[in-house]
Amino acid sequence: MFERLRKKLSEFRETVVKKITEKSEKEEGERGRAEETAPKGLREKLKEKGRAILEGETVLDEKDLEKPLEELEIALLESDVALSVAEEIISSVKKELIGKRKKWGMDTEQLVKEAIRTALLGVFSTGTQLDFEAFVEKREKPVNIVFVGVNGTGKTTSIAKVGKKLLDAGYSVVIASADTYRAGATEQIERHAANLGIKVIKHQYGADPAAVVYDAMNYARANRKDVVLADTAGRMHTSVNLMEQLKKICRVTKPDLVLFVDEAIAGNDAVERAKKFDDTIGIDAAMLTKVDVDAKGGAAISIAHSTSKPILFLGTGQGYDDLVHFDANWLVERLLGENGSAG
């Protein structure tokens, strides 16, 4: 996963390291020639001025990195990093590398890598953090988690994965089949639930989705269940009527957590949808599916930054256990080519 962006970041590092090496060698050569021809008094000043070079230090200016930074910004945009996020990353890299005297020496590669790491981690620091397990543990039971998103993004399968994770942690789970509009939606969630041994609360086709979630919460209270996972109808963020139904679900059932689900491969479309869902109903966090086939990696960076909401999980396959906790350090390490491959 994330092959394209990882490759471009690696190319940028190599370019900057080359620039630093060339500039250091050029400055040292120029200082040496100047010392040979300068009067004795000036020669001493040149020696003092050139001491930084002798110690392996040099200063990069904006002109040195103008083209590499431009290429990096294009690479970020091509990797589905939103424009505002790409600009912030470039600004941070500039701040770390330009105009500062650095003792590059043998650690040039590592220093450039740290500048990129700082920039990437910085775009995640603007959002809130959420420990899912601690959240579920501390909330009054039953915990009501509503899943929202557009059609075809793997939302129903994601609900099953979260259900499996909760079961493994020792919680009892109920699923509310609140997608009452899509033919076969209830049957789909029931197949997953049967595989996992989870009770499904459903109404007839065309019923009020808010009523389904409301009844599921009442069932959970009466039967001392810990968590209700509500599967809502997938809808485009531009559908006013369906978004109003989501608002009603949230108003009537007061979810503890509204979780937005989309595909990592949707790129900037996922970013725009996440922002729209957040503006319309208010999301608390996001999860991305199909991360295992995402060669770009920009959606994860952009959604977290653009909504200031955390990404909780990444779907990495079709199995119920193919779900990993999202961690900014985990993503950045893979984008920098560390800890082996990012597969």
SERO-4910 file (N, C-alpha, C, O; in steps of 0.05 Angstrom, whole numbers):
BEGIN
 pado doro    nc1    nc2    nc3   cac1   cac2   cac3    cc1    cc2    cc3    oc1    oc2    oc3
  Met    A     17    -24      0      0      0      0     18     25      0     41     24      9
  Phe    A      7     47    -10     20     73     -9     45     74    -26     63     91    -20
  Glu    A     48     56    -45     74     54    -60     82     81    -73    105     89    -72
  Arg    A     62     94    -86     69    117   -102     80    140    -85    101    151    -91
  Leu    A     66    146    -63     75    168    -46    102    161    -33    119    178    -30
  Arg    A    105    136    -24    130    128    -12    153    131    -31    175    140    -24
  Lys    A    149    124    -57    170    127    -77    177    156    -81    200    163    -83
  Lys    A    157    174    -82    162    202    -87    176    215    -63    194    232    -67
  Leu    A    169    207    -39    183    218    -16    212    209    -15    230    224     -8
  Ser    A    217    184    -24    245    174    -26    261    190    -46    284    197    -42
  Glu    A    248    195    -69    262    211    -90    268    239    -80    289    250    -87
  Phe    A    250    251    -65    255    278    -54    278    277    -35    295    295    -36
  Arg    A    280    257    -18    302    255      1    328    253    -14    348    267     -7
  Glu    A    329    236    -34    354    232    -49    363    258    -63    386    265    -64
  Thr    A    343    274    -73    349    299    -87    361    319    -67    380    333    -73
  Val    A    348    321    -44    357    341    -23    385    333    -13    402    350    -10
  Val    A    390    308     -8    416    299      1    437    306    -20    459    315    -13
  Lys    A    431    302    -45    450    308    -67    455    338    -67    478    347    -70
  Lys    A    435    355    -64    438    384    -64    456    393    -41    474    409    -45
  Ile    A    451    381    -17    467    388      6    497    381      2    515    397      7
  Thr    A    501    357     -8    529    348    -13    543    366    -33    566    374    -29
  Glu    A    529    372    -55    541    389    -76    547    417    -66    568    428    -72
  Lys    A    528    428    -50    532    455    -40    555    456    -20    571    475    -21
  Ser    A    557    436     -3    578    435     17    606    434      3    624    448     11
  Glu    A    608    417    -17    633    414    -32    640    440    -47    663    448    -47
  Lys    A    620    453    -58    625    478    -73    634    500    -54    653    514    -61
  Glu    A    621    502    -31    628    523    -12    656    519     -1    671    538      2
  Glu    A    663    494      4    689    489     15    711    495     -6    732    506      1
  Gly    A    705    489    -31    724    495    -53    728    525    -56    750    535    -60
  Glu    A    705    540    -56    706    569    -59    721    582    -36    736    601    -41
  Arg    A    717    573    -12    731    584     11    761    579      9    777    597     15
  Gly    A    768    555      0    796    549     -2    810    567    -23    832    577    -17
  Arg    A    798    571    -46    809    589    -66    812    617    -57    831    631    -62
  Ala    A    791    627    -42    791    654    -32    813    658    -11    826    679    -11
  Glu    A    818    638      5    840    641     25    867    643     12    885    657     22
  Glu    A    870    629    -10    896    629    -23    904    657    -35    927    664    -35
  Thr    A    884    672    -44    889    698    -57    884    722    -39    891    744    -47
  Ala    A    872    718    -16    865    741      1    889    752     17    907    736     23
  Pro    A    889    778     23    909    789     41    908    774     68    888    762     75
  Lys    A    931    776     83    933    761    108    910    766    128    899    747    139
  Gly    A    903    792    132    882    799    152    855    787    143    840    776    160
  Leu    A    849    790    118    823    780    108    823    750    108    802    737    112
  Arg    A    847    738    104    849    709    104    840    697    130    827    676    131
  Glu    A    847    711    152    839    701    179    808    702    182    796    684    193
  Lys    A    796    724    171    767    726    173    753    704    156    733    693    164
  Leu    A    765    699    133    753    678    116    755    650    129    737    634    127
  Lys    A    777    646    143    780    621    158    758    618    179    746    597    182
  Glu    A    753    640    193    732    640    214    705    635    201    689    619    211
  Lys    A    700    649    179    674    647    166    671    619    155    648    609    154
  Gly    A    693    607    146    691    580    134    692    557    154    691    534    147
  Arg    A    694    564    180    696    543    200    672    525    200    674    500    204
  Ala    A    648    536    195    624    520    194    626    498    173    618    475    177
  Ile    A    638    506    150    641    486    128    660    464    136    656    441    132
  Leu    A    683    473    149    702    453    158    690    434    178    699    411    180
  Glu    A    670    443    193    657    426    213    633    410    200    619    396    214
  Gly    A    631    412    174    610    397    160    583    410    160    563    396    157
  Glu    A    582    436    164    556    451    164    553    466    138    572    475    126
  Thr    A    528    470    131    521    488    109    493    497    112    477    486    128
  Val    A    485    518     97    458    529     99    445    527     72    456    535     51
  Leu    A    421    515     71    405    514     47    387    538     45    375    546     65
  Asp    A    385    550     22    366    572     18    343    562      1    344    540    -10
  Glu    A    322    578     -2    298    570    -16    304    563    -45    292    545    -57
  Lys    A    323    577    -57    329    572    -85    340    543    -89    335    530   -109
  Asp    A    356    534    -69    367    507    -70    345    486    -73    349    466    -87
  Leu    A    323    490    -59    302    469    -58    277    476    -73    257    462    -71
  Glu    A    278    498    -88    254    507   -102    242    485   -120    219    478   -119
  Lys    A    259    473   -137    249    453   -156    242    427   -141    221    415   -147
  Pro    A    259    416   -123    251    392   -108    225    395    -93    209    377    -92
  Leu    A    221    418    -80    196    423    -65    172    425    -84    150    415    -77
  Glu    A    176    436   -107    154    438   -126    147    410   -136    123    403   -138
  Glu    A    167    393   -141    162    366   -149    148    350   -127    131    333   -132
  Leu    A    156    355   -102    144    341    -79    115    349    -76     98    331    -71
  Glu    A    109    374    -80     81    383    -77     64    370    -99     41    361    -93
  Ile    A     74    368   -123     59    355   -145     55    326   -138     33    315   -143
  Ala    A     76    313   -127     73    285   -120     52    281    -98     37    261    -99
  Leu    A     51    299    -79     31    297    -58      3    299    -70    -15    284    -63
  Leu    A     -1    319    -87    -27    323   -100    -35    298   -117    -58    290   -117
  Glu    A    -16    287   -131    -21    263   -148    -27    239   -130    -39    220   -140
  Ser    A    -19    240   -105    -24    218    -87    -49    223    -69    -52    210    -48
  Asp    A    -66    240    -79    -92    246    -66    -89    261    -39   -108    260    -23
  Val    A    -67    275    -36    -65    293    -13    -79    319    -21    -72    331    -41
  Ala    A    -98    328     -4   -113    353    -11    -93    376    -13    -73    377      1
  Leu    A   -101    396    -29    -83    419    -34    -74    433     -9    -51    438     -5
  Ser    A    -94    439      9    -87    453     34    -68    437     51    -51    448     64
  Val    A    -71    411     51    -54    393     67    -26    392     54     -6    393     68
  Ala    A    -25    390     27      1    389     13     16    415     19     41    414     23
  Glu    A      3    438     18     16    463     23     27    465     51     48    476     56
  Glu    A     12    454     70     22    454     98     46    436    101     65    443    116
  Ile    A     46    413     88     70    395     89     94    409     77    116    408     89
  Ile    A     91    422     54    113    435     41    123    458     59    148    462     61
  Ser    A    105    473     71    113    495     89    130    485    112    149    497    120
  Ser    A    121    462    123    136    450    146    164    441    138    183    445    152
  Val    A    165    428    114    192    418    105    210    442    100    234    441    107
  Lys    A    200    464     89    216    488     85    226    498    112    250    505    114
  Lys    A    209    499    131    216    509    158    239    492    170    256    503    183
  Glu    A    238    466    165    258    449    177    285    449    162    306    445    174
  Leu    A    284    454    136    308    451    120    321    477    110    345    478    106
  Ile    A    305    498    107    315    523     94    323    544    115    309    549    134
  Gly    A    347    556    110    355    578    126    368    571    153    374    589    168
  Lys    A    371    546    159    383    538    184    410    525    179    413    509    160
  Arg    A    428    532    196    455    519    194    453    491    206    446    487    229
  Lys    A    460    472    189    457    444    197    485    430    196    500    435    177
  Lys    A    490    414    215    515    398    214    507    372    201    501    352    214
  Trp    A    508    372    174    498    350    158    516    325    161    507    304    171
  Gly    A    540    327    152    559    305    155    547    279    144    535    278    123
  Met    A    552    258    159    543    231    150    514    227    156    502    207    146
  Asp    A    501    245    171    473    242    178    454    257    160    431    262    167
  Thr    A    463    265    137    447    281    119    420    267    113    399    280    115
  Glu    A    421    242    105    397    227     98    377    227    121    353    231    117
  Gln    A    387    222    145    370    220    169    357    247    175    334    249    183
  Leu    A    373    269    173    363    295    178    340    303    159    321    315    167
  Val    A    344    296    134    323    302    114    298    285    120    275    295    118
  Lys    A    302    260    127    280    242    133    265    253    158    240    252    158
  Glu    A    279    263    177    266    274    201    249    299    194    228    303    206
  Ala    A    259    315    175    244    338    167    217    330    155    196    343    160
  Ile    A    218    309    138    193    300    125    175    287    146    151    291    146
  Arg    A    187    271    165    171    259    186    156    280    202    132    277    208
  Thr    A    171    301    210    159    323    226    135    335    211    115    341    222
  Ala    A    139    340    184    118    352    168     93    334    167     71    344    170
  Leu    A     97    308    162     75    290    159     60    287    186     35    287    186
  Leu    A     75    283    207     62    280    234     47    306    242     27    305    256
  Gly    A     58    329    232     45    354    239     17    357    229      1    370    241
  Val    A     11    345    205    -16    348    195    -36    331    210    -60    336    209
  Phe    A    -27    311    225    -45    295    242    -49    308    269    -69    303    282
  Ser    A    -31    325    278    -32    336    305    -54    356    308    -61    364    331
  Thr    A    -66    366    286    -88    385    287   -114    373    296   -132    387    305
  Gly    A   -117    347    293   -142    333    300   -142    323    328   -122    323    342
  Thr    A   -166    314    336   -170    302    363   -160    273    362   -159    261    341
  Gln    A   -154    263    385   -146    235    388   -168    219    402   -183    230    418
  Leu    A   -170    194    395   -191    177    407   -181    148    409   -175    135    390
  Asp    A   -181    139    434   -174    111    440   -200     96    440   -216     98    459
  Phe    A   -205     80    419   -231     66    416   -237     48    440   -259     49    450
  Glu    A   -218     32    448   -223     13    470   -229     27    496   -247     20    510
  Ala    A   -214     48    502   -218     63    526   -246     78    525   -260     80    545
  Phe    A   -253     87    501   -278    100    497   -301     81    504   -320     89    519
  Val    A   -301     57    492   -322     38    497   -323     30    526   -345     27    538
  Glu    A   -300     26    538   -299     17    566   -312     38    585   -325     30    604
  Lys    A   -307     63    579   -315     84    598   -344     94    594   -356    105    612
  Arg    A   -355     90    570   -382    100    564   -403     84    579   -400     60    583
  Glu    A   -425     97    586   -448     83    597   -459     63    576   -461     70    553
  Lys    A   -466     39    585   -475     19    567   -506     20    565   -519     27    584
  Pro    A   -517     14    541   -503      6    517   -491     30    502   -503     52    502
  Val    A   -468     26    489   -456     46    473   -468     45    445   -469     24    433
  Asn    A   -477     68    435   -490     70    409   -471     81    389   -463    104    390
  Ile    A   -462     64    370   -444     72    348   -458     70    322   -467     49    313
  Val    A   -461     93    308   -475     95    283   -454     97    260   -437    115    261
  Phe    A   -456     80    240   -438     80    217   -452     94    194   -474     88    187
  Val    A   -437    114    182   -449    128    160   -429    129    136   -405    124    140
  Gly    A   -439    134    112   -421    135     89   -437    132     64   -462    130     65
  Val    A   -423    130     41   -437    127     15   -439     98      8   -427     81     21
  Asn    A   -453     93    -14   -457     65    -23   -431     53    -32   -414     66    -44
  Gly    A   -428     27    -27   -407     11    -39   -379     15    -28   -360      8    -41
  Thr    A   -377     26     -4   -350     31      7   -342      9     27   -320     11     39
  Gly    A   -359    -11     31   -352    -32     50   -361    -27     79   -349    -37     98
  Lys    A   -381    -10     81   -391     -2    108   -402    -26    124   -396    -29    148
  Thr    A   -418    -43    111   -430    -65    125   -409    -85    134   -410    -95    157
  Thr    A   -390    -91    117   -368   -109    125   -351    -97    147   -342   -111    165
  Ser    A   -348    -71    146   -333    -57    167   -347    -59    194   -334    -62    215
  Ile    A   -373    -58    194   -388    -62    219   -383    -89    230   -380    -92    254
  Ala    A   -383   -109    213   -378   -137    222   -350   -139    234   -346   -152    255
  Lys    A   -330   -125    222   -303   -126    232   -301   -113    260   -288   -123    278
  Val    A   -315    -90    263   -315    -76    289   -329    -94    310   -321    -96    333
  Gly    A   -351   -107    301   -365   -125    318   -347   -148    328   -347   -155    352
  Lys    A   -332   -159    310   -313   -181    317   -292   -170    337   -285   -184    356
  Lys    A   -282   -146    332   -262   -135    351   -274   -131    379   -260   -137    399
  Leu    A   -299   -122    380   -312   -118    406   -317   -145    420   -313   -147    444
  Leu    A   -325   -165    404   -330   -192    416   -304   -203    427   -303   -214    449
  Asp    A   -282   -199    413   -256   -209    422   -247   -195    447   -232   -207    463
  Ala    A   -257   -170    451   -249   -155    475   -268   -162    498   -265   -151    520
  Gly    A   -288   -179    494   -305   -188    515   -331   -173    518   -346   -176    537
  Tyr    A   -338   -157    498   -363   -142    498   -385   -157    484   -380   -172    465
  Ser    A   -410   -153    493   -433   -164    478   -443   -143    459   -443   -119    465
  Val    A   -452   -152    435   -458   -134    413   -485   -139    401   -493   -163    399
  Val    A   -499   -118    393   -524   -120    378   -520   -103    353   -509    -81    354
  Ile    A   -531   -112    330   -530    -96    306   -558    -87    299   -577   -102    299
  Ala    A   -560    -61    292   -585    -49    283   -584    -47    253   -567    -33    242
  Ser    A   -602    -61    239   -603    -60    210   -620    -36    201   -643    -40    194
  Ala    A   -608    -13    203   -623     12    197   -621     20    167   -630     42    160
  Asp    A   -609      3    151   -610      7    122   -636     -6    112   -635    -29    103
  Thr    A   -658      8    113   -684     -3    106   -692      4     77   -715     -1     69
  Tyr    A   -673     14     61   -680     23     34   -667      7     12   -677      5    -10
  Arg    A   -644     -5     18   -630    -20     -2   -638    -49     -2   -637    -62     19
  Ala    A   -647    -59    -24   -655    -87    -26   -632   -105    -18   -610   -103    -29
  Gly    A   -637   -123      0   -617   -142      8   -599   -133     30   -581   -147     38
  Ala    A   -602   -108     39   -584    -97     59   -586   -112     86   -565   -119     97
  Thr    A   -610   -118     94   -614   -133    120   -603   -161    117   -590   -171    136
  Glu    A   -608   -174     94   -597   -201     90   -567   -201     91   -555   -220    102
  Gln    A   -555   -181     80   -525   -179     80   -514   -177    108   -496   -192    116
  Ile    A   -525   -159    124   -515   -156    152   -522   -180    169   -507   -187    187
  Glu    A   -545   -193    162   -552   -218    177   -532   -240    172   -527   -256    190
  Arg    A   -522   -242    148   -502   -263    142   -477   -259    159   -466   -278    170
  His    A   -468   -234    159   -444   -228    176   -450   -234    205   -434   -246    219
  Ala    A   -473   -225    215   -480   -228    243   -482   -258    250   -473   -266    272
  Ala    A   -493   -274    232   -496   -303    238   -468   -315    240   -464   -333    257
  Asn    A   -449   -307    223   -422   -317    225   -409   -311    251   -392   -326    261
  Leu    A   -416   -288    263   -403   -279    287   -420   -284    312   -411   -280    335
  Gly    A   -445   -294    309   -462   -299    332   -473   -274    344   -476   -272    369
  Ile    A   -480   -254    328   -490   -228    338   -520   -226    331   -528   -232    309
  Lys    A   -535   -216    350   -564   -211    346   -568   -186    328   -555   -166    331
  Val    A   -587   -188    309   -594   -166    291   -622   -157    298   -641   -173    299
  Ile    A   -626   -131    301   -652   -119    304   -660   -106    278   -644    -90    267
  Lys    A   -683   -114    267   -691   -104    240   -721    -98    240   -736   -107    256
  His    A   -728    -81    221   -756    -76    215   -761    -83    186   -743    -92    172
  Gln    A   -785    -80    177   -792    -86    149   -780    -66    130   -772    -44    137
  Tyr    A   -778    -74    105   -767    -57     84   -782    -31     82   -807    -31     82
  Gly    A   -768     -8     82   -780     18     80   -787     30    107   -798     52    108
  Ala    A   -781     17    129   -787     27    155   -769     51    162   -750     57    149
  Asp    A   -777     65    183   -762     89    193   -735     79    205   -735     65    225
  Pro    A   -712     87    193   -686     78    204   -682     86    233   -670     70    248
  Ala    A   -691    109    241   -687    118    268   -702    100    288   -692     95    310
  Ala    A   -725     89    279   -740     71    296   -725     45    301   -727     33    322
  Val    A   -711     36    280   -695     11    283   -673     14    303   -670     -3    321
  Val    A   -658     36    302   -637     41    321   -648     45    349   -637     35    369
  Tyr    A   -671     59    351   -684     63    377   -691     37    389   -687     33    413
  Asp    A   -703     19    373   -711     -8    384   -686    -24    391   -687    -39    411
  Ala    A   -665    -22    376   -641    -37    382   -629    -28    409   -619    -44    424
  Met    A   -630     -2    414   -620      8    440   -637     -2    463   -627     -9    484
  Asn    A   -664     -2    459   -681    -13    480   -676    -42    485   -676    -51    507
  Tyr    A   -672    -58    463   -666    -86    466   -640    -90    481   -638   -107    499
  Ala    A   -620    -74    475   -594    -76    488   -596    -69    518   -584    -83    534
  Arg    A   -611    -49    524   -615    -43    553   -629    -66    567   -621    -74    589
  Ala    A   -650    -76    555   -666    -97    568   -650   -123    571   -655   -138    590
  Asn    A   -631   -128    553   -616   -153    554   -587   -149    562   -571   -167    558
  Arg    A   -581   -125    573   -555   -119    584   -533   -124    563   -512   -136    569
  Lys    A   -537   -114    539   -517   -115    518   -500    -90    520   -509    -69    527
  Asp    A   -474    -93    512   -456    -71    516   -456    -50    493   -454    -26    498
  Val    A   -458    -59    468   -454    -41    446   -475    -47    424   -480    -70    417
  Val    A   -486    -25    413   -503    -27    389   -488    -15    366   -478      8    367
  Leu    A   -486    -30    344   -474    -21    319   -496    -17    299   -509    -36    291
  Ala    A   -500      8    290   -522     15    272   -512     17    243   -495     34    237
  Asp    A   -523      0    226   -517      1    197   -537     19    183   -561     11    181
  Thr    A   -529     42    174   -548     60    160   -545     57    130   -526     46    120
  Ala    A   -566     67    116   -565     65     86   -543     82     75   -539    105     83
  Gly    A   -527     71     57   -507     87     43   -520    108     27   -540    103     14
  Arg    A   -509    132     28   -521    154     13   -500    173      4   -479    176     17
  Met    A   -505    186    -18   -487    206    -27   -490    231    -10   -513    237     -1
  His    A   -469    245     -5   -470    269     12   -486    291      0   -494    310     14
  Thr    A   -493    288    -26   -509    309    -39   -539    303    -37   -555    320    -46
  Ser    A   -547    280    -26   -575    273    -24   -587    286      1   -582    276     24
  Val    A   -601    308     -2   -612    323     20   -631    307     37   -629    307     62
  Asn    A   -649    292     25   -669    277     40   -657    255     57   -664    252     80
  Leu    A   -638    240     45   -625    219     60   -607    230     82   -605    217    103
  Met    A   -594    252     78   -579    264     99   -597    273    122   -589    272    145
  Glu    A   -620    283    115   -640    290    136   -647    266    153   -651    269    177
  Gln    A   -650    242    140   -656    218    155   -633    211    175   -638    202    197
  Leu    A   -608    216    166   -586    212    185   -587    231    208   -582    223    231
  Lys    A   -595    256    202   -598    275    224   -619    265    244   -615    268    268
  Lys    A   -640    253    234   -662    244    251   -652    221    269   -657    219    293
  Ile    A   -637    202    257   -625    180    272   -609    191    296   -611    182    318
  Cys    A   -592    211    289   -575    222    310   -591    238    331   -584    238    355
  Arg    A   -612    251    322   -628    267    341   -644    248    359   -647    254    383
  Val    A   -655    227    348   -673    209    364   -657    190    382   -665    186    404
  Thr    A   -635    179    372   -620    158    387   -595    168    401   -584    154    417
  Lys    A   -587    193    395   -564    205    408   -540    186    409   -532    177    431
  Pro    A   -528    181    386   -505    162    385   -481    172    402   -476    196    403
  Asp    A   -467    154    414   -442    160    428   -420    166    408   -401    181    414
  Leu    A   -422    153    384   -400    156    365   -412    154    337   -426    134    331
  Val    A   -407    173    320   -415    172    291   -389    167    276   -371    183    275
  Leu    A   -389    144    262   -364    135    249   -368    136    219   -385    121    208
  Phe    A   -353    152    205   -354    155    176   -337    134    163   -313    131    170
  Val    A   -348    120    143   -333     99    129   -330    106    100   -350    113     87
  Asp    A   -306    103     89   -302    107     61   -277     91     52   -263     80     68
  Glu    A   -273     90     26   -251     75     14   -226     92     13   -227    116      5
  Ala    A   -204     81     20   -178     95     17   -173    102    -12   -161    123    -18
  Ile    A   -182     84    -30   -177     88    -59   -194    110    -71   -190    117    -94
  Ala    A   -214    120    -56   -231    142    -66   -216    168    -66   -225    187    -79
  Gly    A   -194    170    -52   -177    194    -53   -191    219    -45   -203    220    -23
  Asn    A   -188    240    -61   -200    266    -54   -230    266    -53   -242    282    -39
  Asp    A   -243    247    -67   -272    244    -65   -279    237    -36   -299    247    -25
  Ala    A   -264    219    -24   -269    211      4   -265    235     23   -280    238     42
  Val    A   -245    252     17   -240    275     33   -264    294     32   -273    304     53
  Glu    A   -274    300      8   -297    318      5   -322    307     18   -337    321     31
  Arg    A   -326    281     16   -350    268     28   -347    269     59   -367    275     72
  Ala    A   -324    264     69   -320    265     98   -326    293    109   -340    296    129
  Lys    A   -317    314     95   -322    341    103   -352    348    102   -363    361    120
  Lys    A   -366    338     81   -394    343     78   -410    329    100   -428    341    112
  Phe    A   -404    304    105   -418    289    126   -413    303    153   -431    305    170
  Asp    A   -389    312    157   -383    325    183   -398    351    185   -409    358    207
  Asp    A   -399    367    164   -414    392    164   -443    388    168   -456    404    182
  Thr    A   -454    366    157   -484    362    157   -493    349    183   -512    358    195
  Ile    A   -480    327    191   -490    312    214   -470    312    237   -478    307    260
  Gly    A   -445    317    231   -424    316    252   -414    288    255   -428    271    266
  Ile    A   -390    283    246   -378    256    251   -358    259    273   -347    280    279
  Asp    A   -353    236    287   -334    236    309   -307    224    301   -286    230    313
  Ala    A   -307    207    280   -283    194    272   -288    181    245   -311    181    235
  Ala    A   -267    169    233   -269    157    207   -255    130    207   -237    125    223
  Met    A   -262    113    188   -247     89    182   -245     86    152   -264     92    138
  Leu    A   -223     76    142   -218     73    114   -216     44    106   -202     28    119
  Thr    A   -231     36     85   -230      9     76   -212      7     52   -203     27     40
  Lys    A   -205    -18     44   -189    -24     20   -162    -10     21   -151     -2      0
  Val    A   -151     -8     44   -124      4     47   -103    -14     35    -82     -5     26
  Asp    A   -109    -40     34    -90    -59     22    -86    -56     -8    -66    -65    -19
  Val    A   -105    -42    -21   -102    -38    -50    -98     -9    -57    -99     -1    -80
  Asp    A    -93      8    -36    -88     37    -40    -59     42    -45    -42     39    -27
  Ala    A    -52     50    -70    -24     55    -77    -16     83    -71      8     90    -73
  Lys    A    -35    100    -64    -29    129    -61    -24    138    -32     -3    148    -26
  Gly    A    -44    133    -15    -40    140     13    -49    167     22    -48    173     46
  Gly    A    -57    184      3    -64    211     10    -90    215     25    -93    234     41
  Ala    A   -109    197     21   -135    200     34   -133    199     64   -146    215     78
  Ala    A   -117    181     74   -114    179    103   -103    205    115   -112    214    136
  Ile    A    -83    216    101    -71    241    111    -92    264    110    -95    280    129
  Ser    A   -106    265     88   -124    288     83   -149    288     99   -158    309    109
  Ile    A   -161    265    103   -186    263    119   -181    272    147   -196    287    159
  Ala    A   -160    261    159   -153    268    187   -149    298    190   -158    310    209
  His    A   -134    310    171   -128    339    173   -152    356    166   -157    376    180
  Ser    A   -167    349    145   -189    366    135   -213    367    154   -227    387    155
  Thr    A   -217    345    168   -241    344    187   -233    349    216   -250    353    233
  Ser    A   -207    348    221   -197    349    249   -209    327    266   -212    331    290
  Lys    A   -215    305    253   -226    282    267   -208    258    263   -195    255    242
  Pro    A   -205    241    283   -186    219    281   -195    197    262   -219    193    259
  Ile    A   -176    183    250   -182    158    236   -178    136    257   -156    133    268
  Leu    A   -198    119    261   -196     98    281   -185     72    270   -167     60    282
  Phe    A   -195     64    246   -188     38    236   -181     39    206   -191     57    192
  Leu    A   -165     20    197   -160     15    169   -168    -13    162   -159    -32    175
  Gly    A   -184    -16    142   -191    -43    132   -170    -53    113   -164    -39     93
  Thr    A   -159    -76    118   -136    -86    102   -142   -112     87   -123   -125     78
  Gly    A   -167   -119     85   -174   -144     71   -203   -151     76   -218   -134     87
  Gln    A   -212   -174     67   -240   -182     69   -247   -198     94   -271   -200    101
  Gly    A   -227   -208    108   -233   -224    132   -241   -206    156   -235   -182    157
  Tyr    A   -255   -218    175   -264   -203    198   -241   -193    216   -245   -173    230
  Asp    A   -218   -205    214   -195   -196    229   -178   -177    214   -157   -167    224
  Asp    A   -185   -171    189   -169   -153    173   -176   -123    179   -186   -108    162
  Leu    A   -170   -116    203   -176    -89    213   -154    -81    232   -148    -95    251
  Val    A   -141    -59    226   -119    -50    244   -125    -22    254   -138     -6    241
  His    A   -116    -17    278   -118     10    290   -101     29    273    -78     23    267
  Phe    A   -113     52    267    -97     72    253    -78     86    273    -86     93    295
  Asp    A    -53     90    265    -34    104    281    -17    121    262     -5    111    243
  Ala    A    -16    147    267     -1    165    250     28    157    246     39    158    224
  Asn    A     41    148    268     69    139    266     71    115    248     91    112    233
  Trp    A     52     97    250     52     73    233     51     80    204     66     70    188
  Leu    A     33     99    197     31    108    169     56    122    159     67    116    138
  Val    A     67    140    176     90    156    168    114    138    164    130    142    146
  Glu    A    118    118    182    140    100    180    139     85    153    160     81    140
  Arg    A    116     78    144    113     64    119    117     82     95    129     74     75
  Leu    A    108    107     97    113    126     76    143    132     73    152    140     52
  Leu    A    157    130     95    186    135     95    202    110     89    227    110     89
  Gly    A    188     88     84    201     63     77    214     49     99    234     34     95
  Glu    A    204     53    124    217     40    147    200     16    156    178     12    146
  Asn    A    212      0    173    199    -25    183    190    -43    161    168    -55    162
  Gly    A    206    -46    141    200    -64    120    180    -52    100    177    -28     99
  Ser    A    167    -69     85    148    -60     65    123    -51     79    118    -58    102
  Ala    A    107    -36     64     82    -26     74     58    -43     66     36    -34     65
  Gly    A     63    -68     60     41    -85     51     23    -93     73      4   -108     68
***
